Amino acid sequence: MVTAVLHHPIYEKHDTGPGHPEMPSRYRVMIDALQGDTELWGSLKEITPEKASQGLIQAAHTKEHFKRVEGAFANGLDRLDMDTTISMKSFDAAMFAAGGAISAVDAVMSGEVRNAFVAVRPPGHHATAERTMGFCMFNNVAVAARYAQNKYKDIENAAIIDWDVHHGNGTQGIFYSDPSVYFFSMHQYPWYPGTGSHGETGQGKGLGATMNLPMKAYTKAADQNAAFEAAIEEVASKMKPDMIFISAGFDAHESDPLGQLQLEDPDYARMTRVMMEWADEVCDGRIVSCMEGGYNLQTLGETVRTHVATLAA
């Protein structure tokens, strides 16, 4: 089976303003790098996603949150919080971003593709159930995980693996009391947003279904790889997900301006292979990978291409 790539021109229309790191050209460099590898691009299944409905988004967010985001555009605001600036097309981009993750679930579950990468912006993993945060309006992977569980009887348990340089606090919070969604985050610590310590392991029925792997700034890539693989082995010993989601942030790259970790493209390929091997063992290879961070325009395209090429191998 093939790998799907989901993309939509609306993702480039989310204008964050001059000097903002989460800029429209992030989308363009991703697509240009993928299309520039003609052999890879020819092997991928292109899918144009649908817009998510309000109801599907509210499976992971409160009604008040959705209305607050929607209302900001009706009222002509130019930002949702200190970091999350918006423009005329941003609401549509956010709806299609969540829709991209949902469409990826459908493509994988239909059996037409083995796995999928969603070349999405705005990102999502900082968006909590109640508020926007850190460039994120709706939590794309959380919406997609809830959708998969609600739509498909074969998806009872899911795992979300977040390797962005920043802790996925929004995703963690949404599932913190839920044992059916295991959340794992490897991230620089201490760093924005200040969460993600070893001691954050879930609560209530979800106690033990959250694992954080905080990494010190300037950790060597080899040490980070070894820690990641050991952690995933531990996660795999605790649960067998029916689908694996990746919050694929590429800002732990050694060249990224918003992080201080040391990963390079081969390290992302290696982590991707670890995910594929686990998925092959437990869930027929079902992986949905959603773009999160990654802010060096000179390196981002090739890093994304490496990730997608590995998924397609």
JOCOR-V434043 format. One line per field, one symbol per residue. phi: phi as a letter, one per 30 degrees, with the letter a starting at -180 (. if undefined). burial: # if it has 16 or more other C-alpha atoms within 10 Angstrom, else .. A space follows every 50 residues. Layout:
BEGIN
phi: ???
burial: ???
END
This chain:
BEGIN
phi: .cccbcaaddddddccjdiddccededdddddddddcdddedddcdbcdc dddedddddcbddddedddeddddcidcacaeccdbbecdddeddddddd ddddedddddidbdaaccdcaddbdddddcadahiccbdedddddddedd ccddccbbbccccddcdddddeddcdccddbdcbbcadadaecjcjdedd bjbhdddjcbbcbdcdeiededddedddddddddeddcabddacccdddc cdddcddcbbcbdbeddddddddedddddddcbhidbcccdbdkbcddce edddedddddedd
burial: .#######.#######....###########.##.....##..#..#.## ##...######...##.##...#.....##..#####..########### #########...#####################################. ....######################################..###..# ##...#.########.#...#..##.##..##..##..############ ######.########.###.######.##..################.## ############.
END
